[in-house]
Amino acid sequence: MDVEKLNETLKQVYNLREKNIESRIADAVEKLKAQQEFDVNKLELADMKALVATVLSMETSSLEDDVEDLLAQKEIIERSLERKYAQLQELKYDVFDVLEEKLESNEVALAKLHQVKLQSIDLYDILSEMVESALITTLEKEREGDIKETIVEVVKDITYEAIKEGSLNTIRVRKILSTILATSIDVAEATPNRAQEILRASLRGMRAGLIRSIDRFKKRLAFMPMEAKHILIKDYDTIIEDLNQTDTLFAQVITNQASQSSSSIREILIDLNKEMRYDLEELVLISKETAEVMRDRFAAFAKNAVKKADSALNSPKAQEAKRMGKEVWGVARVALGSALKTAKDAIDKK
């Protein structure tokens, strides 16, 4: 059978003006039979694939074009959003620059303004630079006895502000903690005589900031709007799992950064990681408490989600999935039967 010719004929006789897919395909098959020899039983798999691809292409051509157009629009919108977001952040910086200039003679007001600035600007994009600046300023200005506690407080505030407004998922939290620790390592390597105290204080601050962020999330669960609740239900299992292993996440961040550092820094971090394993009780406790609050608050929502999932099992899409599963089983069974027959024939010949 000349499948290439058959395929060309299919393109010519396929009538998209027919009222539905069933009638279009039935009409095309009848025309193929009428014009030339067409025996579906003689088609190889590759031939069947080629003919089906032709039908799919003709049926979906218009939608494919729509999807391509939408993807192009999406790309334009995403680029535009990135530019607007950058402009938004830049404008915020400009506003705070002017306000700082006007208040530079008033230390009390300036300190309050800096606190507002910390809460108003997206810190993720400037996290590394901010941590570095804060640590260097601390080392330059603080007295010997105040350095450790100042670093703890500075890193705690930065960690908290960076984590609190976004999603409390493992990937995001890991990136924030890793960025802060990596920057602290850079400063520690540049100040080797104080490396241990810088890293110990930074880790304490990171831990305290993470605890504070989780505690805030726990308190906000009670007043969370309906839209956010649906998001939580969607990621319910993931969030619960993440909350139950925050201590592991924290330890992994230290281990990963240690593996990428110089031998002297690696040794310090490994020792600090061992030391802090016995000092993560508060982190574990607040995480488990938050997981429990989430379970209690969203038990009803979770049950509704299960009901919706049950009804979804009877949807046309689910039924199609079941049917295809059976078809796959059938294909495998036929292939297995053919293989067994071939093996049996080979044995019989012997």
TORKOL-4160 file (C-alpha; in steps of 0.2 Angstrom, whole numbers, padded with zeros to 4 digits, m for minus):
350
<pt num="1" X="0000" Y="0000" Z="0000"/>
<pt num="2" X="0007" Y="0017" Z="m0005"/>
<pt num="3" X="0004" Y="0026" Z="0011"/>
<pt num="4" X="0012" Y="0042" Z="0005"/>
<pt num="5" X="0000" Y="0043" Z="m0009"/>
<pt num="6" X="m0014" Y="0038" Z="0003"/>
<pt num="7" X="m0010" Y="0052" Z="0014"/>
<pt num="8" X="m0010" Y="0065" Z="0000"/>
<pt num="9" X="m0027" Y="0059" Z="m0005"/>
<pt num="10" X="m0033" Y="0060" Z="0013"/>
<pt num="11" X="m0028" Y="0079" Z="0013"/>
<pt num="12" X="m0038" Y="0082" Z="m0003"/>
<pt num="13" X="m0054" Y="0073" Z="0002"/>
<pt num="14" X="m0055" Y="0078" Z="0021"/>
<pt num="15" X="m0069" Y="0090" Z="0022"/>
<pt num="16" X="m0068" Y="0102" Z="0037"/>
<pt num="17" X="m0086" Y="0109" Z="0032"/>
<pt num="18" X="m0094" Y="0093" Z="0038"/>
<pt num="19" X="m0104" Y="0097" Z="0055"/>
<pt num="20" X="m0093" Y="0086" Z="0067"/>
<pt num="21" X="m0078" Y="0076" Z="0068"/>
<pt num="22" X="m0087" Y="0059" Z="0067"/>
<pt num="23" X="m0095" Y="0064" Z="0050"/>
<pt num="24" X="m0079" Y="0071" Z="0044"/>
<pt num="25" X="m0069" Y="0056" Z="0047"/>
<pt num="26" X="m0082" Y="0044" Z="0041"/>
<pt num="27" X="m0084" Y="0054" Z="0025"/>
<pt num="28" X="m0065" Y="0054" Z="0022"/>
<pt num="29" X="m0064" Y="0035" Z="0025"/>
<pt num="30" X="m0078" Y="0031" Z="0013"/>
<pt num="31" X="m0069" Y="0042" Z="0000"/>
<pt num="32" X="m0052" Y="0034" Z="0002"/>
<pt num="33" X="m0061" Y="0017" Z="0000"/>
<pt num="34" X="m0069" Y="0023" Z="m0016"/>
<pt num="35" X="m0054" Y="0030" Z="m0024"/>
<pt num="36" X="m0041" Y="0017" Z="m0021"/>
<pt num="37" X="m0037" Y="0001" Z="m0011"/>
<pt num="38" X="m0038" Y="0005" Z="0007"/>
<pt num="39" X="m0037" Y="m0009" Z="0020"/>
<pt num="40" X="m0034" Y="m0003" Z="0038"/>
<pt num="41" X="m0028" Y="m0021" Z="0042"/>
<pt num="42" X="m0013" Y="m0019" Z="0031"/>
<pt num="43" X="m0007" Y="m0003" Z="0039"/>
<pt num="44" X="0009" Y="m0004" Z="0048"/>
<pt num="45" X="0011" Y="0006" Z="0065"/>
<pt num="46" X="0021" Y="0020" Z="0056"/>
<pt num="47" X="0008" Y="0021" Z="0042"/>
<pt num="48" X="m0006" Y="0022" Z="0055"/>
<pt num="49" X="0004" Y="0036" Z="0064"/>
<pt num="50" X="0006" Y="0046" Z="0048"/>
<pt num="51" X="m0012" Y="0045" Z="0043"/>
<pt num="52" X="m0018" Y="0050" Z="0061"/>
<pt num="53" X="m0005" Y="0064" Z="0061"/>
<pt num="54" X="m0013" Y="0071" Z="0045"/>
<pt num="55" X="m0030" Y="0071" Z="0053"/>
<pt num="56" X="m0024" Y="0079" Z="0069"/>
<pt num="57" X="m0015" Y="0092" Z="0059"/>
<pt num="58" X="m0031" Y="0097" Z="0049"/>
<pt num="59" X="m0042" Y="0096" Z="0064"/>
<pt num="60" X="m0031" Y="0106" Z="0076"/>
<pt num="61" X="m0023" Y="0118" Z="0064"/>
<pt num="62" X="m0034" Y="0133" Z="0069"/>
<pt num="63" X="m0031" Y="0130" Z="0087"/>
<pt num="64" X="m0013" Y="0127" Z="0085"/>
<pt num="65" X="m0012" Y="0144" Z="0077"/>
<pt num="66" X="m0022" Y="0152" Z="0092"/>
<pt num="67" X="m0010" Y="0143" Z="0104"/>
<pt num="68" X="0005" Y="0150" Z="0095"/>
<pt num="69" X="m0002" Y="0168" Z="0095"/>
<pt num="70" X="m0006" Y="0167" Z="0113"/>
<pt num="71" X="0012" Y="0160" Z="0118"/>
<pt num="72" X="0019" Y="0175" Z="0108"/>
<pt num="73" X="0008" Y="0187" Z="0117"/>
<pt num="74" X="0012" Y="0178" Z="0134"/>
<pt num="75" X="0031" Y="0181" Z="0130"/>
<pt num="76" X="0028" Y="0199" Z="0126"/>
<pt num="77" X="0017" Y="0202" Z="0142"/>
<pt num="78" X="0031" Y="0193" Z="0153"/>
<pt num="79" X="0044" Y="0204" Z="0146"/>
<pt num="80" X="0033" Y="0219" Z="0149"/>
<pt num="81" X="0030" Y="0213" Z="0167"/>
<pt num="82" X="0048" Y="0211" Z="0170"/>
<pt num="83" X="0052" Y="0229" Z="0164"/>
<pt num="84" X="0037" Y="0236" Z="0174"/>
<pt num="85" X="0042" Y="0227" Z="0189"/>
<pt num="86" X="0060" Y="0234" Z="0188"/>
<pt num="87" X="0053" Y="0251" Z="0185"/>
<pt num="88" X="0042" Y="0249" Z="0201"/>
<pt num="89" X="0056" Y="0244" Z="0212"/>
<pt num="90" X="0067" Y="0258" Z="0205"/>
<pt num="91" X="0054" Y="0271" Z="0208"/>
<pt num="92" X="0052" Y="0264" Z="0226"/>
<pt num="93" X="0071" Y="0266" Z="0228"/>
<pt num="94" X="0070" Y="0284" Z="0222"/>
<pt num="95" X="0056" Y="0288" Z="0234"/>
<pt num="96" X="0065" Y="0282" Z="0249"/>
<pt num="97" X="0081" Y="0290" Z="0243"/>
<pt num="98" X="0072" Y="0307" Z="0243"/>
<pt num="99" X="0064" Y="0304" Z="0260"/>
<pt num="100" X="0081" Y="0298" Z="0267"/>
<pt num="101" X="0089" Y="0314" Z="0261"/>
<pt num="102" X="0076" Y="0325" Z="0269"/>
<pt num="103" X="0077" Y="0316" Z="0286"/>
<pt num="104" X="0096" Y="0313" Z="0287"/>
<pt num="105" X="0097" Y="0325" Z="0301"/>
<pt num="106" X="0084" Y="0316" Z="0311"/>
<pt num="107" X="0091" Y="0299" Z="0317"/>
<pt num="108" X="0075" Y="0293" Z="0325"/>
<pt num="109" X="0064" Y="0297" Z="0310"/>
<pt num="110" X="0078" Y="0290" Z="0299"/>
<pt num="111" X="0078" Y="0273" Z="0308"/>
<pt num="112" X="0059" Y="0272" Z="0307"/>
<pt num="113" X="0060" Y="0276" Z="0288"/>
<pt num="114" X="0073" Y="0262" Z="0286"/>
<pt num="115" X="0062" Y="0250" Z="0294"/>
<pt num="116" X="0048" Y="0254" Z="0283"/>
<pt num="117" X="0059" Y="0253" Z="0268"/>
<pt num="118" X="0064" Y="0235" Z="0273"/>
<pt num="119" X="0046" Y="0231" Z="0273"/>
<pt num="120" X="0041" Y="0239" Z="0257"/>
<pt num="121" X="0054" Y="0234" Z="0244"/>
<pt num="122" X="0056" Y="0216" Z="0237"/>
<pt num="123" X="0072" Y="0210" Z="0245"/>
<pt num="124" X="0074" Y="0195" Z="0235"/>
<pt num="125" X="0083" Y="0204" Z="0220"/>
<pt num="126" X="0095" Y="0213" Z="0232"/>
<pt num="127" X="0097" Y="0200" Z="0245"/>
<pt num="128" X="0115" Y="0196" Z="0243"/>
<pt num="129" X="0121" Y="0214" Z="0242"/>
<pt num="130" X="0110" Y="0219" Z="0257"/>
<pt num="131" X="0117" Y="0205" Z="0268"/>
<pt num="132" X="0135" Y="0209" Z="0263"/>
<pt num="133" X="0133" Y="0228" Z="0266"/>
<pt num="134" X="0125" Y="0224" Z="0283"/>
<pt num="135" X="0138" Y="0213" Z="0289"/>
<pt num="136" X="0153" Y="0224" Z="0283"/>
<pt num="137" X="0144" Y="0239" Z="0291"/>
<pt num="138" X="0143" Y="0229" Z="0307"/>
<pt num="139" X="0161" Y="0224" Z="0307"/>
<pt num="140" X="0166" Y="0242" Z="0304"/>
<pt num="141" X="0155" Y="0251" Z="0317"/>
<pt num="142" X="0151" Y="0239" Z="0331"/>
<pt num="143" X="0162" Y="0237" Z="0346"/>
<pt num="144" X="0170" Y="0220" Z="0349"/>
<pt num="145" X="0157" Y="0213" Z="0361"/>
<pt num="146" X="0142" Y="0219" Z="0351"/>
<pt num="147" X="0147" Y="0211" Z="0335"/>
<pt num="148" X="0139" Y="0194" Z="0337"/>
<pt num="149" X="0122" Y="0200" Z="0343"/>
<pt num="150" X="0121" Y="0213" Z="0330"/>
<pt num="151" X="0124" Y="0201" Z="0316"/>
<pt num="152" X="0111" Y="0189" Z="0324"/>
<pt num="153" X="0098" Y="0203" Z="0324"/>
<pt num="154" X="0103" Y="0210" Z="0307"/>
<pt num="155" X="0102" Y="0193" Z="0298"/>
<pt num="156" X="0086" Y="0188" Z="0308"/>
<pt num="157" X="0077" Y="0204" Z="0301"/>
<pt num="158" X="0083" Y="0202" Z="0283"/>
<pt num="159" X="0079" Y="0183" Z="0283"/>
<pt num="160" X="0061" Y="0187" Z="0290"/>
<pt num="161" X="0058" Y="0201" Z="0278"/>
<pt num="162" X="0064" Y="0191" Z="0263"/>
<pt num="163" X="0053" Y="0175" Z="0268"/>
<pt num="164" X="0037" Y="0182" Z="0275"/>
<pt num="165" X="0028" Y="0189" Z="0260"/>
<pt num="166" X="0031" Y="0175" Z="0248"/>
<pt num="167" X="0026" Y="0157" Z="0247"/>
<pt num="168" X="0032" Y="0147" Z="0262"/>
<pt num="169" X="0038" Y="0132" Z="0251"/>
<pt num="170" X="0055" Y="0123" Z="0252"/>
<pt num="171" X="0062" Y="0129" Z="0235"/>
<pt num="172" X="0060" Y="0147" Z="0239"/>
<pt num="173" X="0065" Y="0146" Z="0257"/>
<pt num="174" X="0080" Y="0136" Z="0253"/>
<pt num="175" X="0086" Y="0149" Z="0240"/>
<pt num="176" X="0084" Y="0163" Z="0252"/>
<pt num="177" X="0094" Y="0154" Z="0266"/>
<pt num="178" X="0107" Y="0148" Z="0254"/>
<pt num="179" X="0109" Y="0166" Z="0247"/>
<pt num="180" X="0111" Y="0173" Z="0265"/>
<pt num="181" X="0123" Y="0160" Z="0270"/>
<pt num="182" X="0134" Y="0161" Z="0254"/>
<pt num="183" X="0135" Y="0180" Z="0257"/>
<pt num="184" X="0140" Y="0177" Z="0275"/>
<pt num="185" X="0153" Y="0165" Z="0269"/>
<pt num="186" X="0161" Y="0178" Z="0257"/>
<pt num="187" X="0162" Y="0190" Z="0271"/>
<pt num="188" X="0169" Y="0177" Z="0283"/>
<pt num="189" X="0183" Y="0172" Z="0270"/>
<pt num="190" X="0188" Y="0191" Z="0268"/>
<pt num="191" X="0189" Y="0192" Z="0287"/>
<pt num="192" X="0197" Y="0175" Z="0292"/>
<pt num="193" X="0201" Y="0180" Z="0310"/>
<pt num="194" X="0183" Y="0182" Z="0314"/>
<pt num="195" X="0175" Y="0169" Z="0302"/>
<pt num="196" X="0169" Y="0158" Z="0315"/>
<pt num="197" X="0159" Y="0171" Z="0325"/>
<pt num="198" X="0152" Y="0179" Z="0309"/>
<pt num="199" X="0146" Y="0162" Z="0303"/>
<pt num="200" X="0139" Y="0157" Z="0320"/>
<pt num="201" X="0130" Y="0173" Z="0322"/>
<pt num="202" X="0123" Y="0172" Z="0304"/>
<pt num="203" X="0116" Y="0155" Z="0306"/>
<pt num="204" X="0108" Y="0160" Z="0323"/>
<pt num="205" X="0100" Y="0175" Z="0314"/>
<pt num="206" X="0094" Y="0164" Z="0299"/>
<pt num="207" X="0086" Y="0151" Z="0311"/>
<pt num="208" X="0078" Y="0165" Z="0321"/>
<pt num="209" X="0071" Y="0174" Z="0305"/>
<pt num="210" X="0065" Y="0157" Z="0299"/>
<pt num="211" X="0056" Y="0154" Z="0315"/>
<pt num="212" X="0048" Y="0171" Z="0315"/>
<pt num="213" X="0042" Y="0169" Z="0297"/>
<pt num="214" X="0034" Y="0152" Z="0301"/>
<pt num="215" X="0026" Y="0159" Z="0317"/>
<pt num="216" X="0019" Y="0173" Z="0307"/>
<pt num="217" X="0012" Y="0161" Z="0294"/>
<pt num="218" X="0004" Y="0151" Z="0308"/>
<pt num="219" X="m0005" Y="0167" Z="0315"/>
<pt num="220" X="m0011" Y="0172" Z="0298"/>
<pt num="221" X="m0019" Y="0155" Z="0295"/>
<pt num="222" X="m0034" Y="0161" Z="0305"/>
<pt num="223" X="m0038" Y="0176" Z="0295"/>
<pt num="224" X="m0032" Y="0170" Z="0278"/>
<pt num="225" X="m0044" Y="0175" Z="0263"/>
<pt num="226" X="m0054" Y="0162" Z="0254"/>
<pt num="227" X="m0043" Y="0163" Z="0238"/>
<pt num="228" X="m0027" Y="0160" Z="0248"/>
<pt num="229" X="m0036" Y="0145" Z="0257"/>
<pt num="230" X="m0039" Y="0137" Z="0240"/>
<pt num="231" X="m0020" Y="0139" Z="0235"/>
<pt num="232" X="m0016" Y="0131" Z="0252"/>
<pt num="233" X="m0028" Y="0116" Z="0248"/>
<pt num="234" X="m0020" Y="0114" Z="0231"/>
<pt num="235" X="m0002" Y="0113" Z="0239"/>
<pt num="236" X="m0009" Y="0106" Z="0256"/>
<pt num="237" X="0002" Y="0090" Z="0256"/>
<pt num="238" X="0018" Y="0099" Z="0250"/>
<pt num="239" X="0016" Y="0113" Z="0263"/>
<pt num="240" X="0013" Y="0100" Z="0277"/>
<pt num="241" X="0028" Y="0090" Z="0272"/>
<pt num="242" X="0039" Y="0105" Z="0271"/>
<pt num="243" X="0034" Y="0111" Z="0288"/>
<pt num="244" X="0038" Y="0094" Z="0295"/>
<pt num="245" X="0056" Y="0094" Z="0289"/>
<pt num="246" X="0062" Y="0113" Z="0291"/>
<pt num="247" X="0076" Y="0107" Z="0303"/>
<pt num="248" X="0082" Y="0095" Z="0289"/>
<pt num="249" X="0081" Y="0109" Z="0276"/>
<pt num="250" X="0091" Y="0121" Z="0287"/>
<pt num="251" X="0104" Y="0108" Z="0290"/>
<pt num="252" X="0105" Y="0104" Z="0271"/>
<pt num="253" X="0108" Y="0122" Z="0267"/>
<pt num="254" X="0123" Y="0122" Z="0279"/>
<pt num="255" X="0130" Y="0106" Z="0272"/>
<pt num="256" X="0127" Y="0111" Z="0253"/>
<pt num="257" X="0136" Y="0128" Z="0256"/>
<pt num="258" X="0150" Y="0119" Z="0266"/>
<pt num="259" X="0153" Y="0108" Z="0251"/>
<pt num="260" X="0156" Y="0123" Z="0240"/>
<pt num="261" X="0168" Y="0132" Z="0252"/>
<pt num="262" X="0186" Y="0132" Z="0256"/>
<pt num="263" X="0193" Y="0119" Z="0267"/>
<pt num="264" X="0194" Y="0131" Z="0282"/>
<pt num="265" X="0176" Y="0138" Z="0280"/>
<pt num="266" X="0170" Y="0120" Z="0277"/>
<pt num="267" X="0177" Y="0114" Z="0293"/>
<pt num="268" X="0169" Y="0128" Z="0303"/>
<pt num="269" X="0152" Y="0125" Z="0295"/>
<pt num="270" X="0152" Y="0107" Z="0298"/>
<pt num="271" X="0156" Y="0110" Z="0316"/>
<pt num="272" X="0143" Y="0123" Z="0318"/>
<pt num="273" X="0130" Y="0111" Z="0309"/>
<pt num="274" X="0134" Y="0098" Z="0322"/>
<pt num="275" X="0132" Y="0110" Z="0336"/>
<pt num="276" X="0116" Y="0117" Z="0329"/>
<pt num="277" X="0107" Y="0100" Z="0327"/>
<pt num="278" X="0104" Y="0101" Z="0346"/>
<pt num="279" X="0098" Y="0118" Z="0345"/>
<pt num="280" X="0084" Y="0117" Z="0333"/>
<pt num="281" X="0070" Y="0112" Z="0345"/>
<pt num="282" X="0061" Y="0129" Z="0343"/>
<pt num="283" X="0061" Y="0128" Z="0324"/>
<pt num="284" X="0055" Y="0110" Z="0325"/>
<pt num="285" X="0041" Y="0115" Z="0338"/>
<pt num="286" X="0034" Y="0130" Z="0328"/>
<pt num="287" X="0034" Y="0120" Z="0312"/>
<pt num="288" X="0025" Y="0106" Z="0319"/>
<pt num="289" X="0012" Y="0118" Z="0328"/>
<pt num="290" X="0009" Y="0127" Z="0312"/>
<pt num="291" X="0006" Y="0110" Z="0303"/>
<pt num="292" X="m0006" Y="0106" Z="0316"/>
<pt num="293" X="m0015" Y="0122" Z="0315"/>
<pt num="294" X="m0016" Y="0120" Z="0296"/>
<pt num="295" X="m0023" Y="0103" Z="0297"/>
<pt num="296" X="m0036" Y="0109" Z="0310"/>
<pt num="297" X="m0041" Y="0124" Z="0300"/>
<pt num="298" X="m0042" Y="0116" Z="0283"/>
<pt num="299" X="m0049" Y="0099" Z="0287"/>
<pt num="300" X="m0066" Y="0103" Z="0280"/>
<pt num="301" X="m0058" Y="0111" Z="0264"/>
<pt num="302" X="m0048" Y="0095" Z="0262"/>
<pt num="303" X="m0063" Y="0084" Z="0264"/>
<pt num="304" X="m0072" Y="0095" Z="0250"/>
<pt num="305" X="m0056" Y="0093" Z="0239"/>
<pt num="306" X="m0058" Y="0074" Z="0241"/>
<pt num="307" X="m0076" Y="0075" Z="0236"/>
<pt num="308" X="m0072" Y="0085" Z="0221"/>
<pt num="309" X="m0058" Y="0072" Z="0217"/>
<pt num="310" X="m0071" Y="0058" Z="0218"/>
<pt num="311" X="m0083" Y="0067" Z="0206"/>
<pt num="312" X="m0068" Y="0070" Z="0194"/>
<pt num="313" X="m0065" Y="0052" Z="0193"/>
<pt num="314" X="m0081" Y="0051" Z="0184"/>
<pt num="315" X="m0078" Y="0065" Z="0172"/>
<pt num="316" X="m0076" Y="0062" Z="0153"/>
<pt num="317" X="m0057" Y="0065" Z="0154"/>
<pt num="318" X="m0055" Y="0053" Z="0169"/>
<pt num="319" X="m0065" Y="0040" Z="0159"/>
<pt num="320" X="m0054" Y="0043" Z="0144"/>
<pt num="321" X="m0039" Y="0040" Z="0155"/>
<pt num="322" X="m0046" Y="0023" Z="0161"/>
<pt num="323" X="m0050" Y="0018" Z="0143"/>
<pt num="324" X="m0032" Y="0022" Z="0138"/>
<pt num="325" X="m0025" Y="0013" Z="0152"/>
<pt num="326" X="m0035" Y="m0003" Z="0147"/>
<pt num="327" X="m0029" Y="0000" Z="0129"/>
<pt num="328" X="m0011" Y="0001" Z="0135"/>
<pt num="329" X="m0013" Y="m0016" Z="0144"/>
<pt num="330" X="m0021" Y="m0023" Z="0129"/>
<pt num="331" X="m0006" Y="m0018" Z="0118"/>
<pt num="332" X="0006" Y="m0025" Z="0131"/>
<pt num="333" X="m0003" Y="m0041" Z="0132"/>
<pt num="334" X="m0003" Y="m0044" Z="0113"/>
<pt num="335" X="0015" Y="m0040" Z="0112"/>
<pt num="336" X="0019" Y="m0052" Z="0126"/>
<pt num="337" X="0008" Y="m0065" Z="0117"/>
<pt num="338" X="0017" Y="m0063" Z="0101"/>
<pt num="339" X="0034" Y="m0064" Z="0110"/>
<pt num="340" X="0029" Y="m0080" Z="0119"/>
<pt num="341" X="0023" Y="m0088" Z="0103"/>
<pt num="342" X="0039" Y="m0083" Z="0094"/>
<pt num="343" X="0049" Y="m0091" Z="0108"/>
<pt num="344" X="0038" Y="m0107" Z="0108"/>
<pt num="345" X="0040" Y="m0108" Z="0089"/>
<pt num="346" X="0059" Y="m0107" Z="0091"/>
<pt num="347" X="0059" Y="m0120" Z="0104"/>
<pt num="348" X="0048" Y="m0132" Z="0094"/>
<pt num="349" X="0060" Y="m0130" Z="0079"/>
<pt num="350" X="0074" Y="m0136" Z="0090"/>
